[in-house]
Amino acid sequence: MIIAGSLVIICGMLLLGVSVYVAFGAVLLFLAAMGGHEVSGYLPSGSTKLRSLVLLAIPLFMIAGTIMERGKIAAPLVSLAELFIGHLKGGLSAATVLACGIFGSISGAANATLTCIGSIMMPHLRRANYPEGQSAALIVCASPLGLLIPPSGNHILYGWVAQQSVLKCFLSTVVPALILITLLIAVNQFMLRKYDDIELLERPQEFGIAFRQKATLAFPALLMPLIILGGIYGGIMTPTEAAGVAVVYAVPVAIYVYRGLTWRTLVEALTDSGVIIGVVMVMIFMVLIVSKFLIFEDIPNIAKDLVYSVSDNPIVILLMVNLVMILIGMLMDDISGLLLSTPILLPIVQGVGMDPIHFAAVLGVNLGMANITPPTAPLLYLGAKITKTPVSSMLLPTLIFIIFAWLPTLALTTFVPEIALWLPELLLG
């Protein structure tokens, strides 16, 4: 009764367009009424958890991502990628996917990756006669790489909620991200085979000179993820300290190197970031309290017994868990979906022998795919706005990318644990 009522309230309010934190607030009141508990008794728990030093990394990374997005940092990265493969058929779209991956390692967010790379690359793709709907869909489907390639705010949250190493969570999705990049490029190349009017970029005669020029321009941008990840995995900085360093580094690079920001527009960027951070933290606060209720009412064990009553086959259980995560991700943003699904689904997958770090990768791929999956697909609609492309022309190629790139990546990540665990075990033991 409690599970069904909570799901009905969340799904109904989200489908009506109600804000996520309001929907969770309604669930909170429902749980309080059904459980006979005082809501005020759970408020201190939520506020105490919000004061965690680990969580401070999330707003700091969001600020750094916003500064780099508005500071025109992506343009030299795209130009460098185009230099190597822009002269090949499909090279420009392949460069787009690679740029999403590189910028994702800077921003750590899908929205920022989509906004920045989409606004830069879509005009290039149009001028080169690439199919509009397919190109926009490719950008949308590549943007969740910002959630998979470290540093990722989602993995900070997951490590905090599941009490796992944030560093191992970061590394768990690196190999899945590389698989996804490869499949997206391959599927797109196959779909482009019937287009003969695509214009190719000219390969510079003096390639070495061109490379030095573009690499020099892109070096400050490429240095940022190296500083962040090198500091974290070298044991020099914690993720929170690395996020602070990212902000400090991003400001002079955006203002003085790439000149995409001025001190005046920096204040505007910080103001906009503050608004988004406020919304995110309120949302996290509400979801934390709801999760506390769910745990107090033993909902994770109830859900576990429910799943095992259907089947005790590990493959069937993992398929059901994946389906639930996809549905959750289709209805809400990745942060809310992660906070809601982790305490409920983690005990279930641990029951079939899945390592929590392995589940971090499965969860990351799932929520990334869910955000581009119709009918809700928040990234799809944002991509239509950014690329100025009708959603109707993006639907079919998006579904093709999901079926032939995202789903194989999810299947491999789920059923081949080494894909998620190999790199964390290699580097961190």
Disulfide bonds with the S-S distance in Angstrom:
none
